[in-house]
Amino acid sequence: MNKSLVLCSGGLNSAVLVALAREAGPVALLHARYERPPAKREADLAARLAAHYKINDALVLDLPHIAALRAQFTATASTSTTSENAATPSATTRIGADTPIPGLLATLVGAAATAAAAAGATRVWLGLSEISARPGEESQPDPAQAREFAQLMECALALTSPIPITLETPLIDMTRGDIVMLARRMEIPLKLSWSCWTSGDTPCQNCTGCRSRARGFLDATTPDPILTRPVSPNSLNAPQAAAPQPVSA
Ligand SMILES: [Zn+2]
């Protein structure tokens, strides 16, 4: 039976992904840690999830350069948006703490492929279900874009890897609501997941991660086990408040 390596962020999709991969056979788990507000909590949850599913082969990969490069990127982007020469619409993109880091996802897939080869795994599992259409905008479900990314990455791995490595993306056509409903059917402990992009002890309910998660639980008509009271649909219809500024390295 082919061994799988699951890229686990500690988020909601990751919890479901780990459960699905575990059903399919032996699993190794990789959590990539880089400096951002919920990093410690996410690493703890990934470890607890591995323990819950009795996965002994769990690795934490530190990427300390990401925070420094991110700080440099946001500073450069912020400067360009205020310059007199930046008059194009794309240059007015909001840069905040929830702005995706350019190239990060591809970096994580590459690291996962390396870890898979080291663990004797030939399948890398990714929790792709949505990719932000444009950095700085709130994520919108876009299965076509996610599928294209996965296909291109699989081609890149085929061209650069001496052993065949496939990408498994079972959530790619699912909405957040679908994923929560699947988790409920599989009795996956979603209390062992975290989606907020801030460092608070409770979810901020404003960041892109919180809003996307809340939409999923609302659509699934299921309470979120990490909240003490349910989210109001009205709060999700309200405009997202300005994201906090990025944390410097
Ligand atoms: Zn949040």
Residues whose N, C-alpha, C, O or C-beta is under 5 A from the ligand:
A	BS01	ZN	C196 W197 T198 P203 C204 Q205 N206 C207 C210
